[in-house]
């Protein structure tokens, strides 16, 4: 983790395959937005 001129190491715990998906997409918001966009494209 880095914030300005300070940094530290963290250990993240991932418990479920769904959490892996969130991380792969850059977070839950990005995941949801991509899912919605894909759904809107499929509905056309």
mmCIF file of the N, C-alpha and C atoms, coordinates in Angstrom:
data_MODEL
# 
_entry.id   MODEL 
# 
loop_
_atom_site.group_PDB 
_atom_site.id 
_atom_site.type_symbol 
_atom_site.label_atom_id 
_atom_site.label_alt_id 
_atom_site.label_comp_id 
_atom_site.label_asym_id 
_atom_site.label_entity_id 
_atom_site.label_seq_id 
_atom_site.pdbx_PDB_ins_code 
_atom_site.Cartn_x 
_atom_site.Cartn_y 
_atom_site.Cartn_z 
_atom_site.occupancy 
_atom_site.B_iso_or_equiv 
_atom_site.pdbx_formal_charge 
_atom_site.auth_seq_id 
_atom_site.auth_comp_id 
_atom_site.auth_asym_id 
_atom_site.auth_atom_id 
_atom_site.pdbx_PDB_model_num 
ATOM 1   N N  . UNK A 1 1  ? 0.845   -1.156  0.000   1.00 0.00 ? 1  UNK A N  1 
ATOM 2   C CA . UNK A 1 1  ? 0.000   0.000   0.000   1.00 0.00 ? 1  UNK A CA 1 
ATOM 3   C C  . UNK A 1 1  ? 0.892   1.221   0.000   1.00 0.00 ? 1  UNK A C  1 
ATOM 4   N N  . UNK A 1 2  ? 0.517   2.218   -0.804  1.00 0.00 ? 2  UNK A N  1 
ATOM 5   C CA . UNK A 1 2  ? 1.303   3.448   -0.857  1.00 0.00 ? 2  UNK A CA 1 
ATOM 6   C C  . UNK A 1 2  ? 0.347   4.633   -0.773  1.00 0.00 ? 2  UNK A C  1 
ATOM 7   N N  . UNK A 1 3  ? 0.693   5.595   0.060   1.00 0.00 ? 3  UNK A N  1 
ATOM 8   C CA . UNK A 1 3  ? -0.077  6.831   0.200   1.00 0.00 ? 3  UNK A CA 1 
ATOM 9   C C  . UNK A 1 3  ? 0.921   7.976   0.339   1.00 0.00 ? 3  UNK A C  1 
ATOM 10  N N  . UNK A 1 4  ? 1.064   8.728   -0.724  1.00 0.00 ? 4  UNK A N  1 
ATOM 11  C CA . UNK A 1 4  ? 2.042   9.812   -0.701  1.00 0.00 ? 4  UNK A CA 1 
ATOM 12  C C  . UNK A 1 4  ? 3.445   9.271   -0.568  1.00 0.00 ? 4  UNK A C  1 
ATOM 13  N N  . UNK A 1 5  ? 4.155   9.717   0.449   1.00 0.00 ? 5  UNK A N  1 
ATOM 14  C CA . UNK A 1 5  ? 5.528   9.244   0.661   1.00 0.00 ? 5  UNK A CA 1 
ATOM 15  C C  . UNK A 1 5  ? 5.609   8.105   1.664   1.00 0.00 ? 5  UNK A C  1 
ATOM 16  N N  . UNK A 1 6  ? 4.479   7.602   2.108   1.00 0.00 ? 6  UNK A N  1 
ATOM 17  C CA . UNK A 1 6  ? 4.443   6.494   3.070   1.00 0.00 ? 6  UNK A CA 1 
ATOM 18  C C  . UNK A 1 6  ? 3.966   5.225   2.382   1.00 0.00 ? 6  UNK A C  1 
ATOM 19  N N  . UNK A 1 7  ? 4.509   4.095   2.802   1.00 0.00 ? 7  UNK A N  1 
ATOM 20  C CA . UNK A 1 7  ? 4.062   2.816   2.259   1.00 0.00 ? 7  UNK A CA 1 
ATOM 21  C C  . UNK A 1 7  ? 4.179   1.740   3.325   1.00 0.00 ? 7  UNK A C  1 
ATOM 22  N N  . UNK A 1 8  ? 3.397   0.691   3.165   1.00 0.00 ? 8  UNK A N  1 
ATOM 23  C CA . UNK A 1 8  ? 3.449   -0.450  4.064   1.00 0.00 ? 8  UNK A CA 1 
ATOM 24  C C  . UNK A 1 8  ? 2.923   -1.676  3.340   1.00 0.00 ? 8  UNK A C  1 
ATOM 25  N N  . UNK A 1 9  ? 3.254   -2.823  3.831   1.00 0.00 ? 9  UNK A N  1 
ATOM 26  C CA . UNK A 1 9  ? 2.841   -4.088  3.243   1.00 0.00 ? 9  UNK A CA 1 
ATOM 27  C C  . UNK A 1 9  ? 1.585   -4.589  3.935   1.00 0.00 ? 9  UNK A C  1 
ATOM 28  N N  . UNK A 1 10 ? 0.667   -5.111  3.151   1.00 0.00 ? 10 UNK A N  1 
ATOM 29  C CA . UNK A 1 10 ? -0.556  -5.688  3.702   1.00 0.00 ? 10 UNK A CA 1 
ATOM 30  C C  . UNK A 1 10 ? -0.724  -7.110  3.183   1.00 0.00 ? 10 UNK A C  1 
ATOM 31  N N  . UNK A 1 11 ? -1.467  -7.887  3.905   1.00 0.00 ? 11 UNK A N  1 
ATOM 32  C CA . UNK A 1 11 ? -1.844  -9.229  3.477   1.00 0.00 ? 11 UNK A CA 1 
ATOM 33  C C  . UNK A 1 11 ? -3.360  -9.229  3.348   1.00 0.00 ? 11 UNK A C  1 
ATOM 34  N N  . UNK A 1 12 ? -3.850  -9.533  2.159   1.00 0.00 ? 12 UNK A N  1 
ATOM 35  C CA . UNK A 1 12 ? -5.288  -9.555  1.918   1.00 0.00 ? 12 UNK A CA 1 
ATOM 36  C C  . UNK A 1 12 ? -5.788  -10.997 1.943   1.00 0.00 ? 12 UNK A C  1 
ATOM 37  N N  . UNK A 1 13 ? -6.901  -11.194 2.571   1.00 0.00 ? 13 UNK A N  1 
ATOM 38  C CA . UNK A 1 13 ? -7.507  -12.521 2.639   1.00 0.00 ? 13 UNK A CA 1 
ATOM 39  C C  . UNK A 1 13 ? -8.670  -12.584 1.652   1.00 0.00 ? 13 UNK A C  1 
ATOM 40  N N  . UNK A 1 14 ? -8.655  -13.589 0.792   1.00 0.00 ? 14 UNK A N  1 
ATOM 41  C CA . UNK A 1 14 ? -9.708  -13.797 -0.195  1.00 0.00 ? 14 UNK A CA 1 
ATOM 42  C C  . UNK A 1 14 ? -10.318 -15.162 0.099   1.00 0.00 ? 14 UNK A C  1 
ATOM 43  N N  . UNK A 1 15 ? -11.603 -15.158 0.444   1.00 0.00 ? 15 UNK A N  1 
ATOM 44  C CA . UNK A 1 15 ? -12.247 -16.393 0.898   1.00 0.00 ? 15 UNK A CA 1 
ATOM 45  C C  . UNK A 1 15 ? -13.095 -17.104 -0.152  1.00 0.00 ? 15 UNK A C  1 
ATOM 46  N N  . UNK A 1 16 ? -13.596 -16.380 -1.123  1.00 0.00 ? 16 UNK A N  1 
ATOM 47  C CA . UNK A 1 16 ? -14.529 -17.000 -2.061  1.00 0.00 ? 16 UNK A CA 1 
ATOM 48  C C  . UNK A 1 16 ? -14.128 -16.713 -3.502  1.00 0.00 ? 16 UNK A C  1 
ATOM 49  N N  . UNK A 1 17 ? -14.586 -17.540 -4.426  1.00 0.00 ? 17 UNK A N  1 
ATOM 50  C CA . UNK A 1 17 ? -14.338 -17.263 -5.844  1.00 0.00 ? 17 UNK A CA 1 
ATOM 51  C C  . UNK A 1 17 ? -14.924 -15.910 -6.273  1.00 0.00 ? 17 UNK A C  1 
ATOM 52  N N  . UNK A 1 18 ? -16.025 -15.509 -5.673  1.00 0.00 ? 18 UNK A N  1 
ATOM 53  C CA . UNK A 1 18 ? -16.635 -14.217 -6.004  1.00 0.00 ? 18 UNK A CA 1 
ATOM 54  C C  . UNK A 1 18 ? -15.693 -13.064 -5.625  1.00 0.00 ? 18 UNK A C  1 
ATOM 55  N N  . UNK A 1 19 ? -15.014 -13.174 -4.502  1.00 0.00 ? 19 UNK A N  1 
ATOM 56  C CA . UNK A 1 19 ? -14.053 -12.146 -4.105  1.00 0.00 ? 19 UNK A CA 1 
ATOM 57  C C  . UNK A 1 19 ? -12.885 -12.078 -5.091  1.00 0.00 ? 19 UNK A C  1 
ATOM 58  N N  . UNK A 1 20 ? -12.482 -13.210 -5.632  1.00 0.00 ? 20 UNK A N  1 
ATOM 59  C CA . UNK A 1 20 ? -11.428 -13.233 -6.650  1.00 0.00 ? 20 UNK A CA 1 
ATOM 60  C C  . UNK A 1 20 ? -11.898 -12.448 -7.870  1.00 0.00 ? 20 UNK A C  1 
ATOM 61  N N  . UNK A 1 21 ? -13.150 -12.621 -8.262  1.00 0.00 ? 21 UNK A N  1 
ATOM 62  C CA . UNK A 1 21 ? -13.712 -11.874 -9.395  1.00 0.00 ? 21 UNK A CA 1 
ATOM 63  C C  . UNK A 1 21 ? -13.674 -10.373 -9.129  1.00 0.00 ? 21 UNK A C  1 
ATOM 64  N N  . UNK A 1 22 ? -14.050 -9.965  -7.931  1.00 0.00 ? 22 UNK A N  1 
ATOM 65  C CA . UNK A 1 22 ? -14.022 -8.540  -7.586  1.00 0.00 ? 22 UNK A CA 1 
ATOM 66  C C  . UNK A 1 22 ? -12.614 -7.982  -7.728  1.00 0.00 ? 22 UNK A C  1 
ATOM 67  N N  . UNK A 1 23 ? -11.634 -8.705  -7.234  1.00 0.00 ? 23 UNK A N  1 
ATOM 68  C CA . UNK A 1 23 ? -10.242 -8.257  -7.307  1.00 0.00 ? 23 UNK A CA 1 
ATOM 69  C C  . UNK A 1 23 ? -9.784  -8.188  -8.752  1.00 0.00 ? 23 UNK A C  1 
ATOM 70  N N  . UNK A 1 24 ? -10.140 -9.189  -9.547  1.00 0.00 ? 24 UNK A N  1 
ATOM 71  C CA . UNK A 1 24 ? -9.736  -9.224  -10.953 1.00 0.00 ? 24 UNK A CA 1 
ATOM 72  C C  . UNK A 1 24 ? -10.291 -8.031  -11.727 1.00 0.00 ? 24 UNK A C  1 
ATOM 73  N N  . UNK A 1 25 ? -11.446 -7.537  -11.305 1.00 0.00 ? 25 UNK A N  1 
ATOM 74  C CA . UNK A 1 25 ? -12.073 -6.398  -11.974 1.00 0.00 ? 25 UNK A CA 1 
ATOM 75  C C  . UNK A 1 25 ? -11.673 -5.063  -11.364 1.00 0.00 ? 25 UNK A C  1 
ATOM 76  N N  . UNK A 1 26 ? -10.866 -5.074  -10.337 1.00 0.00 ? 26 UNK A N  1 
ATOM 77  C CA . UNK A 1 26 ? -10.422 -3.821  -9.725  1.00 0.00 ? 26 UNK A CA 1 
ATOM 78  C C  . UNK A 1 26 ? -11.317 -3.330  -8.611  1.00 0.00 ? 26 UNK A C  1 
ATOM 79  N N  . UNK A 1 27 ? -12.231 -4.159  -8.149  1.00 0.00 ? 27 UNK A N  1 
ATOM 80  C CA . UNK A 1 27 ? -13.120 -3.784  -7.045  1.00 0.00 ? 27 UNK A CA 1 
ATOM 81  C C  . UNK A 1 27 ? -14.563 -4.115  -7.379  1.00 0.00 ? 27 UNK A C  1 
ATOM 82  N N  . UNK A 1 28 ? -15.401 -4.072  -6.355  1.00 0.00 ? 28 UNK A N  1 
ATOM 83  C CA . UNK A 1 28 ? -16.799 -4.474  -6.543  1.00 0.00 ? 28 UNK A CA 1 
ATOM 84  C C  . UNK A 1 28 ? -17.554 -3.489  -7.427  1.00 0.00 ? 28 UNK A C  1 
ATOM 85  N N  . UNK A 1 29 ? -17.251 -2.196  -7.321  1.00 0.00 ? 29 UNK A N  1 
ATOM 86  C CA . UNK A 1 29 ? -17.946 -1.225  -8.161  1.00 0.00 ? 29 UNK A CA 1 
ATOM 87  C C  . UNK A 1 29 ? -17.657 -1.466  -9.638  1.00 0.00 ? 29 UNK A C  1 
ATOM 88  N N  . UNK A 1 30 ? -16.398 -1.650  -9.981  1.00 0.00 ? 30 UNK A N  1 
ATOM 89  C CA . UNK A 1 30 ? -16.048 -1.909  -11.372 1.00 0.00 ? 30 UNK A CA 1 
ATOM 90  C C  . UNK A 1 30 ? -16.680 -3.214  -11.855 1.00 0.00 ? 30 UNK A C  1 
ATOM 91  N N  . UNK A 1 31 ? -16.712 -4.217  -10.989 1.00 0.00 ? 31 UNK A N  1 
ATOM 92  C CA . UNK A 1 31 ? -17.324 -5.496  -11.340 1.00 0.00 ? 31 UNK A CA 1 
ATOM 93  C C  . UNK A 1 31 ? -18.805 -5.300  -11.675 1.00 0.00 ? 31 UNK A C  1 
ATOM 94  N N  . UNK A 1 32 ? -19.514 -4.603  -10.803 1.00 0.00 ? 32 UNK A N  1 
ATOM 95  C CA . UNK A 1 32 ? -20.952 -4.390  -11.005 1.00 0.00 ? 32 UNK A CA 1 
ATOM 96  C C  . UNK A 1 32 ? -21.199 -3.573  -12.266 1.00 0.00 ? 32 UNK A C  1 
ATOM 97  N N  . UNK A 1 33 ? -20.412 -2.528  -12.480 1.00 0.00 ? 33 UNK A N  1 
ATOM 98  C CA . UNK A 1 33 ? -20.601 -1.704  -13.667 1.00 0.00 ? 33 UNK A CA 1 
ATOM 99  C C  . UNK A 1 33 ? -20.362 -2.505  -14.947 1.00 0.00 ? 33 UNK A C  1 
ATOM 100 N N  . UNK A 1 34 ? -19.347 -3.349  -14.953 1.00 0.00 ? 34 UNK A N  1 
ATOM 101 C CA . UNK A 1 34 ? -19.094 -4.180  -16.133 1.00 0.00 ? 34 UNK A CA 1 
ATOM 102 C C  . UNK A 1 34 ? -20.219 -5.183  -16.359 1.00 0.00 ? 34 UNK A C  1 
ATOM 103 N N  . UNK A 1 35 ? -20.737 -5.753  -15.284 1.00 0.00 ? 35 UNK A N  1 
ATOM 104 C CA . UNK A 1 35 ? -21.846 -6.704  -15.413 1.00 0.00 ? 35 UNK A CA 1 
ATOM 105 C C  . UNK A 1 35 ? -23.075 -6.005  -15.978 1.00 0.00 ? 35 UNK A C  1 
ATOM 106 N N  . UNK A 1 36 ? -23.366 -4.802  -15.485 1.00 0.00 ? 36 UNK A N  1 
ATOM 107 C CA . UNK A 1 36 ? -24.527 -4.040  -15.973 1.00 0.00 ? 36 UNK A CA 1 
ATOM 108 C C  . UNK A 1 36 ? -24.357 -3.665  -17.440 1.00 0.00 ? 36 UNK A C  1 
ATOM 109 N N  . UNK A 1 37 ? -23.153 -3.241  -17.809 1.00 0.00 ? 37 UNK A N  1 
ATOM 110 C CA . UNK A 1 37 ? -22.896 -2.872  -19.194 1.00 0.00 ? 37 UNK A CA 1 
ATOM 111 C C  . UNK A 1 37 ? -23.060 -4.079  -20.115 1.00 0.00 ? 37 UNK A C  1 
ATOM 112 N N  . UNK A 1 38 ? -22.568 -5.224  -19.681 1.00 0.00 ? 38 UNK A N  1 
ATOM 113 C CA . UNK A 1 38 ? -22.702 -6.441  -20.479 1.00 0.00 ? 38 UNK A CA 1 
ATOM 114 C C  . UNK A 1 38 ? -24.169 -6.838  -20.599 1.00 0.00 ? 38 UNK A C  1 
ATOM 115 N N  . UNK A 1 39 ? -24.918 -6.680  -19.530 1.00 0.00 ? 39 UNK A N  1 
ATOM 116 C CA . UNK A 1 39 ? -26.344 -7.020  -19.544 1.00 0.00 ? 39 UNK A CA 1 
ATOM 117 C C  . UNK A 1 39 ? -27.097 -6.082  -20.492 1.00 0.00 ? 39 UNK A C  1 
ATOM 118 N N  . UNK A 1 40 ? -26.779 -4.809  -20.453 1.00 0.00 ? 40 UNK A N  1 
ATOM 119 C CA . UNK A 1 40 ? -27.448 -3.840  -21.329 1.00 0.00 ? 40 UNK A CA 1 
ATOM 120 C C  . UNK A 1 40 ? -27.128 -4.131  -22.801 1.00 0.00 ? 40 UNK A C  1 
ATOM 121 N N  . UNK A 1 41 ? -25.898 -4.539  -23.075 1.00 0.00 ? 41 UNK A N  1 
ATOM 122 C CA . UNK A 1 41 ? -25.505 -4.858  -24.446 1.00 0.00 ? 41 UNK A CA 1 
ATOM 123 C C  . UNK A 1 41 ? -26.240 -6.109  -24.927 1.00 0.00 ? 41 UNK A C  1 
ATOM 124 N N  . UNK A 1 42 ? -26.391 -7.095  -24.053 1.00 0.00 ? 42 UNK A N  1 
ATOM 125 C CA . UNK A 1 42 ? -27.058 -8.341  -24.410 1.00 0.00 ? 42 UNK A CA 1 
ATOM 126 C C  . UNK A 1 42 ? -28.556 -8.131  -24.628 1.00 0.00 ? 42 UNK A C  1 
ATOM 127 N N  . UNK A 1 43 ? -29.134 -7.156  -23.931 1.00 0.00 ? 43 UNK A N  1 
ATOM 128 C CA . UNK A 1 43 ? -30.574 -6.897  -24.047 1.00 0.00 ? 43 UNK A CA 1 
ATOM 129 C C  . UNK A 1 43 ? -30.953 -6.186  -25.343 1.00 0.00 ? 43 UNK A C  1 
ATOM 130 N N  . UNK A 1 44 ? -29.985 -5.662  -26.055 1.00 0.00 ? 44 UNK A N  1 
ATOM 131 C CA . UNK A 1 44 ? -30.284 -4.933  -27.306 1.00 0.00 ? 44 UNK A CA 1 
ATOM 132 C C  . UNK A 1 44 ? -30.698 -5.824  -28.414 1.00 0.00 ? 44 UNK A C  1 
# 
